[in-house]
Amino acid sequence: MTDSYVYMKERIYTPGPTPLSEEARMAGAMPAEYHRTEAFAELLHSCRKRLAPLFGTKELPIILTSSGTGAMESCLASFTSAGDSILVIEAGKFGNRWYMLGETYECNVDRMVLEWGSTFEYGSIEQKLRQNPAIKAVFIQANETSTGVHHNIEQLAKEVRAVSKETLIIVDAISSICAHKCEMDAWDLDCVISGSQKGFGVPPGLAFVAVSQRAWSKLSKRPRFYFDLEREKKGQDAGKTAWTPANGLMHMLDRALDHIHNNGVAAVINHHRKSSIAVRKAIDALELPLFAKDHFSQALTAVRIDQEGLAPVLLKTMKKDFRMIFAGGQDHLKGKIIRIAHLGYFDFFDTLNAVAAFELALAKHGRGKACGKAVGAFMSSYTAD
Ligand SMILES: *Cc1c(COP(=O)(O)O)cnc(C)c1O
């Protein structure tokens, strides 16, 4: 393999950052620009307007200059007060982040800790809220990116609303927007969050938050400064961000959104659906188990590697021999899983490459022959519908 290294591209298959869209990369070459201008106001409005349908809302999402966690923190800080009871659904690394944020901001966190790789049992959210009527807000991920599980947000919202019309539903959809349908208004959600480096094919640095009217009516009195969502909303509705925006990234986002809307949101989501199904078929052909039990994410697939020590050598082989970067497991899943992203600007052939690399790396380490079994399963699944 090393002979052809000179003609080997570097490829990333991590569930964030994801590869940049070609359109976004071109826009990244723009000269510097001042942001207190009509042109910037138009760019801001145009991005917000075209983000909204991806969130399924008529509320224009606020664009923050931060990574996704900044938007998570700003939602928790803005819509809870110290001592408030909140429910956190924690089924992985990112669920745990809600827990840690809740603790940091001195909420009274009721933690629903689930086995990593699983999702909540239907009915359990409603039951929990009936048991603990003090709960003012529910925090969850749409995709738990550490495990490859998609939590059914529509179902969660139904259960919350069966008990209360006032409880806030705050969803970290950072790795879900573009890969899964999100219907914020129809499902009656209160905050939905995403970030530029996940489904959008834009570098890290922008976070998006859509906020419901109900949430605005419950703004907390906590002190805040940089992440003052109310100030941002007022400013952004008038074409101005409170602070210096990452306007270079916004030009890249603008082009990425053109691409998404030229194809249509439904087609973009369907591509993720087909890629994720086809990768699961390929993994099945390699006789490897998936980490998630069910409720598979369309943003990534987590593959369980039970053979002791195999996961790190596979990752190393793919990195060293093929220049392909995959994500392993986090925390106690380190060395136990490999995660393959579908989220963002991966075309059919990009993902085919990932499957081929997996098959080659496994063969190199004595697991089967590299005879195209997985590649074949991927191709026939993707092209079947
Ligand atoms: C990537 C990701 C985040 C945010 O991470 P940042 O590094 O702050 O952008 C949060 N939640 C989920 C589910 C994610 O996938």
The ligand as an SDF file (V2000), in Angstrom:
LIG
                    3D

 15 15  0  0  0  0  0  0  0  0999 V2000
  -20.6970   16.7490   18.2310 C   0  0  0  0  0  0  0  0  0  0  0  0
  -21.7520   16.7160   19.2080 C   0  0  0  0  0  0  0  0  0  0  0  0
  -21.8660   17.6990   20.2140 C   0  0  0  0  0  0  0  0  0  0  0  0
  -21.0830   18.9550   20.3010 C   0  0  0  0  0  0  0  0  0  0  0  0
  -19.8170   18.9720   20.2810 O   0  0  0  0  0  0  0  0  0  0  0  0
  -18.9270   20.2620   20.0350 P   0  0  0  0  0  0  0  0  0  0  0  0
  -17.6010   19.6240   20.0570 O   0  0  0  0  0  0  0  0  0  0  0  0
  -19.1450   21.1990   21.1430 O   0  0  0  0  0  0  0  0  0  0  0  0
  -19.3360   20.8530   18.7190 O   0  0  0  0  0  0  0  0  0  0  0  0
  -22.9130   17.6210   21.1070 C   0  0  0  0  0  0  0  0  0  0  0  0
  -23.8150   16.6530   21.0290 N   0  0  0  0  0  0  0  0  0  0  0  0
  -23.7670   15.7040   20.0800 C   0  0  0  0  0  0  0  0  0  0  0  0
  -24.8440   14.6750   20.0320 C   0  0  0  0  0  0  0  0  0  0  0  0
  -22.7460   15.7100   19.1410 C   0  0  0  0  0  0  0  0  0  0  0  0
  -22.7060   14.7630   18.1820 O   0  0  0  0  0  0  0  0  0  0  0  0
  1  2  1  0
  2  3  1  0
  2 14  2  0
  3  4  1  0
  3 10  2  0
  4  5  1  0
  5  6  1  0
  6  7  2  0
  6  8  1  0
  6  9  1  0
 10 11  1  0
 11 12  2  0
 12 13  1  0
 12 14  1  0
 14 15  1  0
M  END
$$$$
